[in-house]
Amino acid sequence: GYTRTTIMEMGQPPPVQQDEPAMWVEARQYTGRIVTVTNDKIFDEPVYNYSRVLPFIWEEIKVPVPHGAELARAETILIDAARRHTSQWQPGEEQLRELRLRYGIVSLDDWPRVYVRITDNWLELTVRFLVPDHGVRGVKDAVSRDVLRELAAAGIGIASTTIAIVEAPAIRIASDPQPGAHDSCAPQDA
């Protein structure tokens, strides 16, 4: 309308899920709430549009693998899974030309793509791919399931935080000679 716009609310992507207002849907899927926004907000706040120029968005899945894992194999698994589930959606030449002219995007030829980041505990592999602006969660689910299955088949585990205990205090175990008494454990004085 002239004074306000009514839309169906969508959940938020993971990086902003803790932002207000609280959302119970952890993806860009409809929550069921109807939101009414006064049209003056377009002058005060950013307006996000996923499909104005291109009906696709970039999405990412991060997978931690252990240091020493076969990196090339893990990267191939991620790219192959993303290609299997996204290859049918390719921007047309007209859309690509518009993106290049308006936003300086040079190339989309190498998508999907894997980026590697070294952390203290694992290698973080991030597969980045293009998906349609609707149905993102289903695509990510399908890609994730394929990745998990293929990593397991290749013997590559999912990494988790590790803790190395460098030194532990000495422990002395003494037994009480009195009948009925319980064993006690007490740390030895340093």
DRENGU-72219 format. One record per residue (C-alpha): x, y, z; chain; residue in three letters. Coordinates in steps of 0.1 Angstrom, whole numbers. Layout:
! DRENGU-72219
<xx: X, yy: Y, zz: Z, unit: A, code: ala> .
...
//
This chain:
! DRENGU-72219
<xx: 0, yy: 0, zz: 0, unit: A, code: gly> .
<xx: 9, yy: 37, zz: 0, unit: A, code: tyr> .
<xx: 17, yy: 39, zz: 37, unit: A, code: thr> .
<xx: 28, yy: 4, zz: 46, unit: A, code: arg> .
<xx: 40, yy: -29, zz: 33, unit: A, code: thr> .
<xx: 29, yy: -63, zz: 46, unit: A, code: thr> .
<xx: 52, yy: -93, zz: 41, unit: A, code: ile> .
<xx: 56, yy: -128, zz: 56, unit: A, code: met> .
<xx: 86, yy: -129, zz: 79, unit: A, code: glu> .
<xx: 115, yy: -152, zz: 71, unit: A, code: met> .
<xx: 141, yy: -167, zz: 95, unit: A, code: gly> .
<xx: 176, yy: -154, zz: 96, unit: A, code: gln> .
<xx: 208, yy: -169, zz: 83, unit: A, code: pro> .
<xx: 232, yy: -182, zz: 110, unit: A, code: pro> .
<xx: 254, yy: -152, zz: 114, unit: A, code: pro> .
<xx: 225, yy: -130, zz: 126, unit: A, code: val> .
<xx: 202, yy: -155, zz: 143, unit: A, code: gln> .
<xx: 208, yy: -139, zz: 177, unit: A, code: gln> .
<xx: 197, yy: -104, zz: 165, unit: A, code: asp> .
<xx: 163, yy: -89, zz: 174, unit: A, code: glu> .
<xx: 136, yy: -97, zz: 168, unit: A, code: pro> .
<xx: 139, yy: -133, zz: 181, unit: A, code: ala> .
<xx: 134, yy: -159, zz: 154, unit: A, code: met> .
<xx: 127, yy: -196, zz: 159, unit: A, code: trp> .
<xx: 135, yy: -206, zz: 123, unit: A, code: val> .
<xx: 172, yy: -210, zz: 117, unit: A, code: glu> .
<xx: 172, yy: -204, zz: 80, unit: A, code: ala> .
<xx: 157, yy: -182, zz: 54, unit: A, code: arg> .
<xx: 124, yy: -199, zz: 55, unit: A, code: gln> .
<xx: 90, yy: -185, zz: 64, unit: A, code: tyr> .
<xx: 82, yy: -183, zz: 101, unit: A, code: thr> .
<xx: 45, yy: -178, zz: 97, unit: A, code: gly> .
<xx: 44, yy: -144, zz: 112, unit: A, code: arg> .
<xx: 31, yy: -115, zz: 92, unit: A, code: ile> .
<xx: 52, yy: -83, zz: 94, unit: A, code: val> .
<xx: 38, yy: -48, zz: 86, unit: A, code: thr> .
<xx: 64, yy: -22, zz: 80, unit: A, code: val> .
<xx: 56, yy: 15, zz: 74, unit: A, code: thr> .
<xx: 70, yy: 27, zz: 41, unit: A, code: asn> .
<xx: 90, yy: 54, zz: 58, unit: A, code: asp> .
<xx: 114, yy: 27, zz: 70, unit: A, code: lys> .
<xx: 130, yy: 26, zz: 35, unit: A, code: ile> .
<xx: 145, yy: 60, zz: 42, unit: A, code: phe> .
<xx: 159, yy: 50, zz: 77, unit: A, code: asp> .
<xx: 170, yy: 13, zz: 73, unit: A, code: glu> .
<xx: 185, yy: -9, zz: 46, unit: A, code: pro> .
<xx: 162, yy: -29, zz: 24, unit: A, code: val> .
<xx: 175, yy: -63, zz: 14, unit: A, code: tyr> .
<xx: 163, yy: -77, zz: -19, unit: A, code: asn> .
<xx: 175, yy: -112, zz: -29, unit: A, code: tyr> .
<xx: 161, yy: -112, zz: -64, unit: A, code: ser> .
<xx: 161, yy: -77, zz: -79, unit: A, code: arg> .
<xx: 190, yy: -83, zz: -104, unit: A, code: val> .
<xx: 197, yy: -120, zz: -100, unit: A, code: leu> .
<xx: 172, yy: -146, zz: -86, unit: A, code: pro> .
<xx: 201, yy: -164, zz: -69, unit: A, code: phe> .
<xx: 221, yy: -159, zz: -37, unit: A, code: ile> .
<xx: 255, yy: -172, zz: -26, unit: A, code: trp> .
<xx: 254, yy: -197, zz: 2, unit: A, code: glu> .
<xx: 282, yy: -214, zz: 22, unit: A, code: glu> .
<xx: 286, yy: -246, zz: 42, unit: A, code: ile> .
<xx: 316, yy: -249, zz: 66, unit: A, code: lys> .
<xx: 331, yy: -282, zz: 73, unit: A, code: val> .
<xx: 360, yy: -287, zz: 99, unit: A, code: pro> .
<xx: 383, yy: -316, zz: 90, unit: A, code: val> .
<xx: 413, yy: -327, zz: 111, unit: A, code: pro> .
<xx: 448, yy: -315, zz: 104, unit: A, code: his> .
<xx: 465, yy: -342, zz: 83, unit: A, code: gly> .
<xx: 433, yy: -352, zz: 65, unit: A, code: ala> .
<xx: 435, yy: -357, zz: 28, unit: A, code: glu> .
<xx: 428, yy: -321, zz: 19, unit: A, code: leu> .
<xx: 425, yy: -325, zz: -19, unit: A, code: ala> .
<xx: 400, yy: -354, zz: -15, unit: A, code: arg> .
<xx: 379, yy: -334, zz: 10, unit: A, code: ala> .
<xx: 378, yy: -304, zz: -13, unit: A, code: glu> .
<xx: 367, yy: -326, zz: -42, unit: A, code: thr> .
<xx: 339, yy: -341, zz: -21, unit: A, code: ile> .
<xx: 326, yy: -306, zz: -12, unit: A, code: leu> .
<xx: 328, yy: -293, zz: -48, unit: A, code: ile> .
<xx: 312, yy: -324, zz: -63, unit: A, code: asp> .
<xx: 283, yy: -324, zz: -38, unit: A, code: ala> .
<xx: 276, yy: -287, zz: -44, unit: A, code: ala> .
<xx: 277, yy: -292, zz: -82, unit: A, code: arg> .
<xx: 253, yy: -321, zz: -81, unit: A, code: arg> .
<xx: 227, yy: -300, zz: -63, unit: A, code: his> .
<xx: 232, yy: -266, zz: -80, unit: A, code: thr> .
<xx: 243, yy: -272, zz: -116, unit: A, code: ser> .
<xx: 208, yy: -268, zz: -129, unit: A, code: gln> .
<xx: 207, yy: -232, zz: -118, unit: A, code: trp> .
<xx: 229, yy: -210, zz: -138, unit: A, code: gln> .
<xx: 225, yy: -173, zz: -144, unit: A, code: pro> .
<xx: 218, yy: -163, zz: -180, unit: A, code: gly> .
<xx: 242, yy: -141, zz: -200, unit: A, code: glu> .
<xx: 220, yy: -111, zz: -196, unit: A, code: glu> .
<xx: 219, yy: -115, zz: -158, unit: A, code: gln> .
<xx: 257, yy: -119, zz: -157, unit: A, code: leu> .
<xx: 262, yy: -88, zz: -179, unit: A, code: arg> .
<xx: 240, yy: -68, zz: -155, unit: A, code: glu> .
<xx: 260, yy: -80, zz: -125, unit: A, code: leu> .
<xx: 293, yy: -72, zz: -141, unit: A, code: arg> .
<xx: 282, yy: -37, zz: -151, unit: A, code: leu> .
<xx: 264, yy: -27, zz: -119, unit: A, code: arg> .
<xx: 283, yy: -45, zz: -92, unit: A, code: tyr> .
<xx: 318, yy: -53, zz: -106, unit: A, code: gly> .
<xx: 314, yy: -91, zz: -103, unit: A, code: ile> .
<xx: 341, yy: -104, zz: -126, unit: A, code: val> .
<xx: 334, yy: -141, zz: -130, unit: A, code: ser> .
<xx: 310, yy: -168, zz: -119, unit: A, code: leu> .
<xx: 327, yy: -195, zz: -139, unit: A, code: asp> .
<xx: 345, yy: -212, zz: -110, unit: A, code: asp> .
<xx: 315, yy: -219, zz: -88, unit: A, code: trp> .
<xx: 311, yy: -238, zz: -66, unit: A, code: pro> .
<xx: 344, yy: -231, zz: -49, unit: A, code: arg> .
<xx: 361, yy: -243, zz: -17, unit: A, code: val> .
<xx: 381, yy: -220, zz: 6, unit: A, code: tyr> .
<xx: 405, yy: -233, zz: 32, unit: A, code: val> .
<xx: 413, yy: -217, zz: 65, unit: A, code: arg> .
<xx: 438, yy: -230, zz: 90, unit: A, code: ile> .
<xx: 428, yy: -230, zz: 127, unit: A, code: thr> .
<xx: 444, yy: -243, zz: 159, unit: A, code: asp> .
<xx: 421, yy: -273, zz: 160, unit: A, code: asn> .
<xx: 412, yy: -282, zz: 123, unit: A, code: trp> .
<xx: 412, yy: -271, zz: 87, unit: A, code: leu> .
<xx: 380, yy: -252, zz: 80, unit: A, code: glu> .
<xx: 368, yy: -259, zz: 45, unit: A, code: leu> .
<xx: 340, yy: -236, zz: 32, unit: A, code: thr> .
<xx: 322, yy: -245, zz: 1, unit: A, code: val> .
<xx: 305, yy: -215, zz: -16, unit: A, code: arg> .
<xx: 279, yy: -220, zz: -42, unit: A, code: phe> .
<xx: 250, yy: -202, zz: -60, unit: A, code: leu> .
<xx: 214, yy: -213, zz: -52, unit: A, code: val> .
<xx: 180, yy: -199, zz: -62, unit: A, code: pro> .
<xx: 166, yy: -173, zz: -38, unit: A, code: asp> .
<xx: 139, yy: -198, zz: -27, unit: A, code: his> .
<xx: 146, yy: -233, zz: -14, unit: A, code: gly> .
<xx: 180, yy: -227, zz: 0, unit: A, code: val> .
<xx: 175, yy: -249, zz: 31, unit: A, code: arg> .
<xx: 166, yy: -279, zz: 10, unit: A, code: gly> .
<xx: 197, yy: -275, zz: -12, unit: A, code: val> .
<xx: 220, yy: -271, zz: 18, unit: A, code: lys> .
<xx: 204, yy: -302, zz: 34, unit: A, code: asp> .
<xx: 211, yy: -323, zz: 2, unit: A, code: ala> .
<xx: 246, yy: -310, zz: -1, unit: A, code: val> .
<xx: 254, yy: -316, zz: 36, unit: A, code: ser> .
<xx: 241, yy: -352, zz: 35, unit: A, code: arg> .
<xx: 262, yy: -360, zz: 4, unit: A, code: asp> .
<xx: 293, yy: -344, zz: 20, unit: A, code: val> .
<xx: 288, yy: -364, zz: 52, unit: A, code: leu> .
<xx: 283, yy: -397, zz: 34, unit: A, code: arg> .
<xx: 313, yy: -391, zz: 10, unit: A, code: glu> .
<xx: 337, yy: -380, zz: 38, unit: A, code: leu> .
<xx: 328, yy: -411, zz: 58, unit: A, code: ala> .
<xx: 334, yy: -433, zz: 28, unit: A, code: ala> .
<xx: 368, yy: -416, zz: 22, unit: A, code: ala> .
<xx: 377, yy: -421, zz: 59, unit: A, code: gly> .
<xx: 378, yy: -383, zz: 66, unit: A, code: ile> .
<xx: 363, yy: -374, zz: 99, unit: A, code: gly> .
<xx: 346, yy: -342, zz: 110, unit: A, code: ile> .
<xx: 370, yy: -324, zz: 134, unit: A, code: ala> .
<xx: 361, yy: -311, zz: 168, unit: A, code: ser> .
<xx: 378, yy: -290, zz: 194, unit: A, code: thr> .
<xx: 406, yy: -308, zz: 211, unit: A, code: thr> .
<xx: 422, yy: -301, zz: 245, unit: A, code: ile> .
<xx: 457, yy: -311, zz: 254, unit: A, code: ala> .
<xx: 464, yy: -316, zz: 291, unit: A, code: ile> .
<xx: 500, yy: -307, zz: 296, unit: A, code: val> .
<xx: 504, yy: -314, zz: 333, unit: A, code: glu> .
<xx: 481, yy: -330, zz: 360, unit: A, code: ala> .
<xx: 486, yy: -328, zz: 397, unit: A, code: pro> .
<xx: 499, yy: -360, zz: 415, unit: A, code: ala> .
<xx: 471, yy: -380, zz: 431, unit: A, code: ile> .
<xx: 477, yy: -402, zz: 462, unit: A, code: arg> .
<xx: 452, yy: -429, zz: 470, unit: A, code: ile> .
<xx: 451, yy: -441, zz: 506, unit: A, code: ala> .
<xx: 431, yy: -469, zz: 521, unit: A, code: ser> .
<xx: 416, yy: -465, zz: 556, unit: A, code: asp> .
<xx: 424, yy: -496, zz: 576, unit: A, code: pro> .
<xx: 393, yy: -493, zz: 598, unit: A, code: gln> .
<xx: 364, yy: -517, zz: 588, unit: A, code: pro> .
<xx: 336, yy: -500, zz: 570, unit: A, code: gly> .
<xx: 356, yy: -469, zz: 561, unit: A, code: ala> .
<xx: 355, yy: -458, zz: 525, unit: A, code: his> .
<xx: 386, yy: -452, zz: 503, unit: A, code: asp> .
<xx: 396, yy: -416, zz: 500, unit: A, code: ser> .
<xx: 413, yy: -397, zz: 473, unit: A, code: cys> .
<xx: 432, yy: -367, zz: 481, unit: A, code: ala> .
<xx: 456, yy: -347, zz: 460, unit: A, code: pro> .
<xx: 492, yy: -348, zz: 471, unit: A, code: gln> .
<xx: 506, yy: -315, zz: 483, unit: A, code: asp> .
<xx: 528, yy: -299, zz: 458, unit: A, code: ala> .
//
